[in-house]
């Protein structure tokens, strides 16, 4: 079962269970997927759906920071719950140690030696960790290792 089918099945189950919060969250994600499918006039594959899921989580994390700064814990709690639901569709996330190992390997592969090579390393690295690591964490690891 691919990710789109799994989202559809989970949406149906949320309807049966009358879990309105989960249903709303899944519908928002499915709407983002459907909009891109309409734009591209084709069905998306799992990698493209993973990109959308990652983007949705990133948007919610950014909003979460703003709500926390503003003292809106009620909205922050809702966003945390949405992030948890969406994260359930992503592959298992890499630990910081695993990220550093992959970053070191990629630095060796590209022959990078200074911060000027960050772009070269990131372009090779991101496909390797796609959907399994936050881009900010990966970027921080690259910067630390290229100092």
URJO-V385571 format. One record per residue. N is the residue number from 1. RES is the residue in one letter. PSI is psi in radians with two decimals (* if undefined). Layout:
# URJO-V385571
n;res;psi
N;RES;PSI
N;RES;PSI
This chain:
# URJO-V385571
n;res;psi
1;X;2.21
2;X;3.05
3;X;-0.71
4;X;-0.75
5;X;-0.71
6;X;-0.70
7;X;-0.74
8;X;-0.79
9;X;-0.73
10;X;-0.57
11;X;-0.77
12;X;-0.73
13;X;-0.67
14;X;-0.62
15;X;-0.80
16;X;-0.69
17;X;-0.07
18;X;0.70
19;X;1.52
20;X;-0.63
21;X;-0.84
22;X;-0.71
23;X;-0.81
24;X;-0.74
25;X;-0.81
26;X;-0.67
27;X;-0.68
28;X;-0.74
29;X;-0.78
30;X;-0.61
31;X;-0.72
32;X;-0.71
33;X;-0.82
34;X;-0.68
35;X;-0.74
36;X;-0.63
37;X;-0.71
38;X;-0.76
39;X;-0.72
40;X;-0.11
41;X;0.69
42;X;2.90
43;X;2.42
44;X;2.59
45;X;3.07
46;X;-0.63
47;X;-0.71
48;X;-0.65
49;X;-0.68
50;X;-0.70
51;X;-0.76
52;X;-0.77
53;X;-0.75
54;X;-0.73
55;X;-0.72
56;X;-0.72
57;X;-0.73
58;X;-0.75
59;X;-0.73
60;X;-0.64
61;X;-0.70
62;X;-0.78
63;X;-0.63
64;X;-0.75
65;X;-0.75
66;X;-0.76
67;X;-0.66
68;X;-0.74
69;X;-0.66
70;X;-0.07
71;X;0.36
72;X;1.28
73;X;-0.53
74;X;-0.79
75;X;-0.62
76;X;-0.70
77;X;-0.71
78;X;-0.75
79;X;-0.68
80;X;-0.73
81;X;-0.70
82;X;-0.73
83;X;-0.74
84;X;-0.73
85;X;-0.84
86;X;-0.68
87;X;-0.41
88;X;-0.28
89;X;-0.15
90;X;2.71
91;X;2.88
92;X;2.32
93;X;2.54
94;X;2.57
95;X;2.94
96;X;-0.64
97;X;-0.75
98;X;-0.68
99;X;-0.78
100;X;-0.67
101;X;-0.81
102;X;-0.71
103;X;-0.79
104;X;-0.74
105;X;-0.75
106;X;-0.65
107;X;-0.72
108;X;-0.70
109;X;-0.72
110;X;-0.28
111;X;0.40
112;X;2.52
113;X;-0.21
114;X;3.05
115;X;-0.34
116;X;-0.33
117;X;0.15
118;X;-0.77
119;X;-0.72
120;X;-0.75
121;X;-0.79
122;X;-0.66
123;X;-0.58
124;X;-0.53
125;X;-0.72
126;X;-0.68
127;X;-0.50
128;X;-0.55
129;X;0.21
130;X;2.11
131;X;-0.12
132;X;-0.07
133;X;2.57
134;X;2.33
135;X;-0.60
136;X;-0.75
137;X;-0.72
138;X;-0.78
139;X;-0.74
140;X;-0.74
141;X;-0.73
142;X;-0.80
143;X;-0.72
144;X;-0.76
145;X;-0.32
146;X;0.15
147;X;*
